[in-house]
Amino acid sequence: MAESESRVYRGRTLKVVTINCMDVQLDLGLGVNVQKRVVIEGVGKHALSRIPHHLRQAAMHCMIVLLGGKNLLVQVANVSTTDGCIICRVFIDAPIYVDNPALVIPKGFETPRLEVGKFYNWLSEGRFKVGRVKDVLNTRPHRKAEVADVTTS
């Protein structure tokens, strides 16, 4: 997908259908919302067939924990398709405080977001451990200790 042709829309996950596909409510602006089936770029059409059978359930569980009910940024070239299915880059629209190779700055944004396709590939290297997903999503920044203002007299 060419960067110059694509737009980024805000959305929300309605349902995780498969490892690489989900139903999303997209906000097109001006109060217009559409429901689309989204294929996650970077995961691949045949992702399920490449996963060993004993890891398939764990992979699906990871994707449900990662995407279920989340606010998203969806980068796509054309939202209007005839079959209702679009292939696009998907980002979790929430701050992530853990250093991860899947952190990318989406077009038009200033802060990094977790790109789902890249994160999926990182997860597959760790054999789809749901704890890794939870660690990335739930880690919060450490609160800096407040320094007392000490004046010398």
URGIVEN-V716796 format. One record per residue. N is the residue number from 1. RES is the residue in one small letter. PHI is phi in degrees with one decimal (999 if undefined). OMEGA is omega in radians with two decimals (NA if undefined). D_FIRST is the distance of its C-alpha to the first C-alpha in whole Angstrom. Layout:
n->N res->RES phi->PHI omega->OMEGA d_first->D_FIRST
n->N res->RES phi->PHI omega->OMEGA d_first->D_FIRST
This chain:
n->1 res->m phi->999 omega->3.13 d_first->0
n->2 res->a phi->-75.5 omega->-3.10 d_first->4
n->3 res->e phi->-60.0 omega->-3.04 d_first->6
n->4 res->s phi->-70.0 omega->-3.10 d_first->9
n->5 res->e phi->-89.7 omega->-3.00 d_first->8
n->6 res->s phi->-92.0 omega->3.05 d_first->7
n->7 res->r phi->-127.1 omega->3.10 d_first->11
n->8 res->v phi->-110.9 omega->3.13 d_first->12
n->9 res->y phi->-116.1 omega->3.01 d_first->15
n->10 res->r phi->-85.3 omega->3.14 d_first->18
n->11 res->g phi->-156.0 omega->3.11 d_first->19
n->12 res->r phi->-143.7 omega->3.11 d_first->22
n->13 res->t phi->-68.7 omega->3.04 d_first->22
n->14 res->l phi->-96.2 omega->-3.08 d_first->24
n->15 res->k phi->-160.4 omega->2.99 d_first->24
n->16 res->v phi->-89.3 omega->-3.04 d_first->23
n->17 res->v phi->-88.0 omega->3.09 d_first->23
n->18 res->t phi->-139.6 omega->-3.13 d_first->22
n->19 res->i phi->-60.9 omega->-3.08 d_first->21
n->20 res->n phi->-114.9 omega->-3.03 d_first->17
n->21 res->c phi->-142.9 omega->3.12 d_first->18
n->22 res->m phi->-150.7 omega->3.04 d_first->19
n->23 res->d phi->-95.4 omega->-3.05 d_first->20
n->24 res->v phi->-131.1 omega->2.98 d_first->20
n->25 res->q phi->-94.1 omega->-3.12 d_first->21
n->26 res->l phi->-99.3 omega->3.05 d_first->19
n->27 res->d phi->-96.7 omega->-3.12 d_first->20
n->28 res->l phi->-88.1 omega->-3.12 d_first->19
n->29 res->g phi->99.4 omega->3.13 d_first->22
n->30 res->l phi->54.6 omega->3.10 d_first->25
n->31 res->g phi->77.0 omega->-3.13 d_first->27
n->32 res->v phi->-97.7 omega->3.10 d_first->24
n->33 res->n phi->-123.4 omega->3.07 d_first->23
n->34 res->v phi->-133.0 omega->3.05 d_first->21
n->35 res->q phi->-100.7 omega->-3.12 d_first->21
n->36 res->k phi->-133.6 omega->2.96 d_first->18
n->37 res->r phi->-88.5 omega->-3.04 d_first->18
n->38 res->v phi->-110.9 omega->2.99 d_first->15
n->39 res->v phi->-99.3 omega->-3.03 d_first->13
n->40 res->i phi->-78.5 omega->3.10 d_first->12
n->41 res->e phi->-65.7 omega->-3.14 d_first->9
n->42 res->g phi->103.1 omega->3.11 d_first->11
n->43 res->v phi->-90.8 omega->3.09 d_first->15
n->44 res->g phi->96.8 omega->-3.11 d_first->14
n->45 res->k phi->-64.5 omega->-3.04 d_first->16
n->46 res->h phi->-108.7 omega->-3.08 d_first->19
n->47 res->a phi->-58.7 omega->-3.09 d_first->20
n->48 res->l phi->-63.4 omega->-3.11 d_first->23
n->49 res->s phi->-69.2 omega->3.14 d_first->24
n->50 res->r phi->-86.7 omega->-3.13 d_first->24
n->51 res->i phi->-89.4 omega->3.06 d_first->26
n->52 res->p phi->-55.2 omega->-3.04 d_first->29
n->53 res->h phi->-52.7 omega->-3.08 d_first->31
n->54 res->h phi->-71.0 omega->3.13 d_first->33
n->55 res->l phi->-106.1 omega->-3.05 d_first->30
n->56 res->r phi->-63.1 omega->-3.14 d_first->28
n->57 res->q phi->-64.9 omega->3.11 d_first->30
n->58 res->a phi->-65.6 omega->3.11 d_first->30
n->59 res->a phi->-64.0 omega->3.12 d_first->26
n->60 res->m phi->-65.6 omega->3.11 d_first->26
n->61 res->h phi->-61.4 omega->3.11 d_first->28
n->62 res->c phi->-59.5 omega->-3.12 d_first->26
n->63 res->m phi->-68.4 omega->3.10 d_first->23
n->64 res->i phi->-66.4 omega->3.12 d_first->26
n->65 res->v phi->-64.6 omega->-3.11 d_first->27
n->66 res->l phi->-66.7 omega->-2.95 d_first->24
n->67 res->l phi->-107.7 omega->-3.00 d_first->22
n->68 res->g phi->-55.7 omega->3.09 d_first->25
n->69 res->g phi->68.9 omega->-3.06 d_first->26
n->70 res->k phi->-82.7 omega->2.95 d_first->24
n->71 res->n phi->-77.5 omega->-3.03 d_first->22
n->72 res->l phi->-128.7 omega->2.85 d_first->18
n->73 res->l phi->-115.4 omega->-3.09 d_first->16
n->74 res->v phi->-120.1 omega->3.14 d_first->13
n->75 res->q phi->-100.5 omega->-3.02 d_first->9
n->76 res->v phi->-143.5 omega->3.12 d_first->8
n->77 res->a phi->-80.1 omega->-3.06 d_first->7
n->78 res->n phi->-145.4 omega->-3.12 d_first->10
n->79 res->v phi->-77.8 omega->-3.09 d_first->13
n->80 res->s phi->-85.1 omega->3.09 d_first->15
n->81 res->t phi->-123.5 omega->-3.08 d_first->15
n->82 res->t phi->-76.5 omega->-3.09 d_first->19
n->83 res->d phi->-90.8 omega->3.10 d_first->19
n->84 res->g phi->79.1 omega->-3.10 d_first->18
n->85 res->c phi->-116.7 omega->3.12 d_first->15
n->86 res->i phi->-126.1 omega->3.07 d_first->12
n->87 res->i phi->-102.1 omega->-3.07 d_first->9
n->88 res->c phi->-156.5 omega->3.01 d_first->8
n->89 res->r phi->-80.6 omega->-3.11 d_first->9
n->90 res->v phi->-124.0 omega->3.11 d_first->13
n->91 res->f phi->-124.0 omega->3.01 d_first->15
n->92 res->i phi->-77.3 omega->-3.09 d_first->19
n->93 res->d phi->-90.3 omega->3.10 d_first->20
n->94 res->a phi->-157.0 omega->3.11 d_first->23
n->95 res->p phi->-66.4 omega->3.08 d_first->25
n->96 res->i phi->-117.6 omega->-3.02 d_first->25
n->97 res->y phi->-104.2 omega->-3.13 d_first->28
n->98 res->v phi->-111.4 omega->3.08 d_first->28
n->99 res->d phi->-70.3 omega->-3.10 d_first->26
n->100 res->n phi->-146.3 omega->-3.13 d_first->23
n->101 res->p phi->-64.3 omega->-3.13 d_first->20
n->102 res->a phi->-89.7 omega->3.10 d_first->18
n->103 res->l phi->-76.7 omega->-3.08 d_first->19
n->104 res->v phi->-138.0 omega->3.05 d_first->16
n->105 res->i phi->-92.3 omega->-3.14 d_first->16
n->106 res->p phi->-67.2 omega->3.12 d_first->13
n->107 res->k phi->-53.5 omega->3.09 d_first->12
n->108 res->g phi->84.7 omega->-3.13 d_first->16
n->109 res->f phi->-119.6 omega->-3.10 d_first->18
n->110 res->e phi->-107.2 omega->-3.08 d_first->21
n->111 res->t phi->-112.7 omega->-3.13 d_first->21
n->112 res->p phi->-68.1 omega->3.07 d_first->20
n->113 res->r phi->-130.9 omega->-3.13 d_first->19
n->114 res->l phi->-80.7 omega->3.10 d_first->18
n->115 res->e phi->-83.7 omega->-2.99 d_first->15
n->116 res->v phi->-64.5 omega->-3.14 d_first->16
n->117 res->g phi->-60.4 omega->3.11 d_first->14
n->118 res->k phi->-68.1 omega->3.13 d_first->15
n->119 res->f phi->-64.9 omega->3.10 d_first->19
n->120 res->y phi->-57.6 omega->-3.14 d_first->19
n->121 res->n phi->-64.9 omega->3.07 d_first->19
n->122 res->w phi->-64.8 omega->3.12 d_first->21
n->123 res->l phi->-63.7 omega->-3.09 d_first->23
n->124 res->s phi->-63.2 omega->3.09 d_first->24
n->125 res->e phi->-65.7 omega->3.14 d_first->25
n->126 res->g phi->-98.5 omega->3.08 d_first->28
n->127 res->r phi->62.4 omega->3.00 d_first->29
n->128 res->f phi->56.0 omega->3.07 d_first->27
n->129 res->k phi->-88.0 omega->-3.09 d_first->30
n->130 res->v phi->-63.9 omega->3.09 d_first->30
n->131 res->g phi->-61.2 omega->3.10 d_first->32
n->132 res->r phi->-65.9 omega->3.11 d_first->29
n->133 res->v phi->-64.3 omega->-3.11 d_first->27
n->134 res->k phi->-62.9 omega->3.12 d_first->30
n->135 res->d phi->-61.1 omega->-3.12 d_first->31
n->136 res->v phi->-68.7 omega->-3.10 d_first->27
n->137 res->l phi->-75.0 omega->-2.97 d_first->27
n->138 res->n phi->-102.0 omega->-3.14 d_first->31
n->139 res->t phi->-72.1 omega->3.14 d_first->32
n->140 res->r phi->-109.4 omega->3.12 d_first->33
n->141 res->p phi->-66.3 omega->3.10 d_first->34
n->142 res->h phi->-74.2 omega->3.12 d_first->37
n->143 res->r phi->-75.1 omega->3.13 d_first->39
n->144 res->k phi->-72.9 omega->3.12 d_first->41
n->145 res->a phi->-65.4 omega->3.13 d_first->45
n->146 res->e phi->-74.6 omega->-3.13 d_first->46
n->147 res->v phi->-97.9 omega->3.13 d_first->49
n->148 res->a phi->-72.3 omega->3.12 d_first->52
n->149 res->d phi->-80.0 omega->-3.11 d_first->53
n->150 res->v phi->-107.5 omega->3.08 d_first->56
n->151 res->t phi->-107.8 omega->3.11 d_first->58
n->152 res->t phi->-93.6 omega->3.11 d_first->61
n->153 res->s phi->-125.1 omega->NA d_first->64
